[in-house]
């Protein structure tokens, strides 16, 4: 084979070598806003989502959050809007419950066999920033597209005891992963 033919074959086949089943989706950026019963508020940063061999890597770049651990979940719907529950407007309720396509009804954490939307606890530094990456081994970028990612006021013990859904409580920040 002459040099020109070899280069032509190399150019044609090289995209095929990288586009096979092992290829990962491009990283996605999600804008995160504060939320309350009145609606979606100010932007506090974003999340970078990317597929890795360890699962979905979520890299936060957030500010203005209360220090400490926070429940951090993919929710069923693509909305951060408030909705009414028992006659009260609730922040981010339009996001629905935790993303649970297998209808497990269980909150067992990112490594468990429960809700697929369970992610590791988001840890916020004393200065209100969150920058440490976390991995969700059972998620990919494609799984979370078209869903909201919600940050809760409290931590998450990955159990429904003593409080439902890990005890994370109120929804304080949210972003929608675009499709």
N, C-alpha and C positions, 0 to 999 in steps of 0.2 A: 504494500500500500504506500503511495507517495505521501509526502508531508502534507499537502493540501487536503487530501482525502482523510488523512488521520485527524487533522485539526477539525474538519467538518464533522466527523463522527464524534469527536470529543465534545464539541459544542452542542450537538444534538442530544447526546446521552447524558451529559453532566446534570441537567435539571432533573432527569429521571432518578439519578442516584440519590438526590436529596429530598425528593418528593414522595418517597415510599411511606409505608405505614408507620415508620418510626419518626416521621416529621412531626414537629410540634406547631401548634397555632402561634401566631405572632402575639407578643405581649399586648395586653389591653390595659388602658388606664381608665379608672373609675373615679369620677368627681364625687367627693363626700361633703355633704352639707349637714349643719346642725338641723334638728327637727324639733318641733314642739306641737302642742295641740292646735296652734294657729296655722301650721304648715311648714314648708321647707324654708329654712333660713340661710344664713351666711355659709359660704364655702370655707371649709377648714382644711382642705388639702385633697389628697387622692390616694388611691391604691394602684399599684402595678400588679397585674395578674399575669403569670406565665406558667406554661406547662414545663415540668421537669421530670426526671426519672423518679423523684421522690413524691410526685403529685403536684397539685396546684401550689405554686409559690406566690404568696401574697406579701408584697412589700409596701407597708404604709409610709406615707409622708404626711403626717397629720399634726395639727396644732390646736390649742384651745380646748382640749378635753380634760375632764377631771382626772387627776393622777390615780394610778392603781390599775387593778385588773378589770376587764370589761368583757362581757359576753359578746360574741362576734359570730354572726350567722348569715348564711344565704337564706333568704326568705322566698316564698312561693311566687310572689307577684312582682312585676316591674313598676312599682310605685313606692314613693316615700311620703305620700300625702297622709294627712290625718283621716280618720274615719270615726264614726260614732259607735260606741259600745255602752250599753246600759244607760243611754241618755247623755253620755259624756263624750266629748271629742278626745281622741287618744292619738298622740304623736305616732306617725308612721304605721298606723294600723292597716292602711291600704296595702302594705307590703305582704299581708297575710301571715300565715304561720311559717315555721321552718320548712325549707325545701325538703320534701319527703316523698319522692316519686314512687318508692316501693311501699308506701303507706305502712311503715313499720310502727308508727306511733310511739317511738322510743327516742329518748334523748341520751345518747351514750358517748358523745364526744367524737372528735375527728378520726379516731382509730377504731371506733366501735361499729357495730352493725345496726345503728339507729338511723336517725335523720341524715340524709346525705348532706344537708346544709350546715351541719355542725362543723365549726372551724376552731382552731386553737384560740385560747384566751388572748385578747389584745392587751398588751401591757403598756400603760401610759406612764411616762417618766414624771418626776415631780414638777418639771417645767411645763407639763401639759402636752408634750410631744410623744408621738409614737413613730418609731422608725425601724424596729426590728422585724425582719422577715419571719414568716411562719409558713408551715407546709400543711396542706390538707391532702393526705395520701389517696383519698377516694374521689377527688374532684379533678376536673380538667376545665380549661377556659370554656370550652363548648358547653359544659354542664351548667355554668353560671350565667351564660348570656341570656338576657331576657328575664333576669331576676334582680331583686334588690339585695344589697348587703347592708345589714343593720348592726349598729354598735349599741349595746345596752348600757344602762347606768351602772350596773353591778357586775361582779365577777360571774363565773360559770363553773359549777362543780360537776358538770356532765352527768347529772342525775336528775330525776324528777322528785327527789326527796332531799331536804325537807320542803323545798319550794319547787313548783313546776318549772320545767325548762332550764334547770340549773340555777335558778334564782337571780337571773340577770336583771329582771325588773324592767323599768321604763326604757323606751327606745329614745336615744338621744342624738343619733347621727345616722345618716343613710345615704346610699348612692345606688344608682341603677346601672347594671352592666348592659351596655347596648349590644344589640345583635349585629 
